[in-house]
């Protein structure tokens, strides 16, 4: 029933976006790579199939306004944002405010740049603002990936960000992104995993950047990196203002075995990976005087929670 409801919602989204929606749906199902579309403002142009799928997701999943889509001089725009149709991902982030600038992606609103090895976290952090919050102190960022969340926190007012990324290749990308945005004095980045205990763990040396956001540590790979205990990580920080954990599974290990004293926590829970239910994880935080609310459901097994500690 859920899949049927989802399919109906998706078809209705095509109807909301395209004047020739039935033609577009037929061409997409036939696997056409480039499709002539007519939008609701009657403007016409060519969309790649990846662009069409991404645009439908923008409206269906992220509440983008279909009436703000339009063609101008044969280019597709969302508001004033020119949509780069190179891929599904480029469509998402350009509709969300990023511009292609040679080998960089530039966001005019935040005046920031990222090298052209990106993933959907750019869209999540800077377009739909999944961590939107007032920040007035130090931040610990576990699962820094390409540095986007650490950069976001720094721009939002963090006095300092301590960020941890286990994958050496992705860590290198994050370093470059921090450097080109001149945030070396605001962000301390470590090539390390974080868990309940000190140790070492094996990880892949190289990984596809778009897949890196879903990487889970299984102690398999080409290189060995440090595993820092969460207790020792917290000792690096004087002002326990905000903790962000998005590490595809290590969240349960940390939360179920730690006493937490951060003012605020952003937590991405992966119950399929950890075998610890969202409910059980949140109950553990509530026992430590946190009040938590679900802010985003990525799927049934993956949810983001925002928690505030009661004084």
C-alpha positions, 0 to 999 in steps of 0.5 A: 500500500505504501509503495502504491501511495508513493507512486501516486504521489510521484505521478501527481508531482509530474502533473504539478510540474509539467504541462505535458506530464503524460508525455514526459512520464512515457518518455522517462519510462522508455528511458529517453535520455533527453526529453522536451518538456513544457512547464506550467508557465508554458515555457519549453526546453530540453531536460535530461532524464536525470534532471527530470528525476531530480526535479520531481524529487525536489518538489515531491520530497523537499517541497520546492515550488514547481511554479518557480521552475522556468526556461529562459534562453533554453536554460532551465532555472529555479527562481534565479538559479541556473540548473546544471543538468550534468547529473542528478546531483548537479541538478539538486545542488544547482537548483538549491543555489550552487553555481558551477565555477570551473572546477568548483561549486560556488554558493553566492548566499554563503560565499563559499566554494567546494572542489568538484568532488561532491555529494548530496550533503552539500544540498542537505546542509546548504539548501534544505539546511538540515542543521539549521540552528543558532550556534554560539559555542564550540561544535564537535562534528563526528562524520565530517565527510567533505567538510560541508557540515563543519563549514556550515557550523563555522559560518553559522557562528561556531567559535570553533569546530572539531571535526572527525572524518575516518576516510583518508581520501574524503578527509583530503577533500575536506581539508581542501574545502576548508582551505579554499574557504579560509577557515583553517583557524575555525575548524580543526579536522582529524583523520580519525573515527570516533567510538566508545573506546580507543583503538585502530580501525581499517578503512578503504584508502579510496572511495567514490565521493558520492558513496562516501556519505553512506560509508559504515566502518566494518574494520575492512580496508587498505589503511589503518586509522586511529579510533578515538574514544568519545570521552577523549574527544570531549576533553578537547572541547571547553564549551560543550555547545553542539554535538553532531553525529552522522557516522552511519552506525557509530552513533549507537556505540557512542550514545549507549556508552557515554554520559553526554553534556552537550547543550544540543545534539544533532543525531542521525540514527541508522537502526538497520545498521546498529540494530538499535531502534530509534526509540531505544536510542532516544530513550537513552538520551531522555534518561540524560535529560535531553528532549528530542524531536524528529526533524527529518525522515530519510527513510524508515530506518534512517532519521535525524533528531534534534535534542536539547538538554534540560537545565 
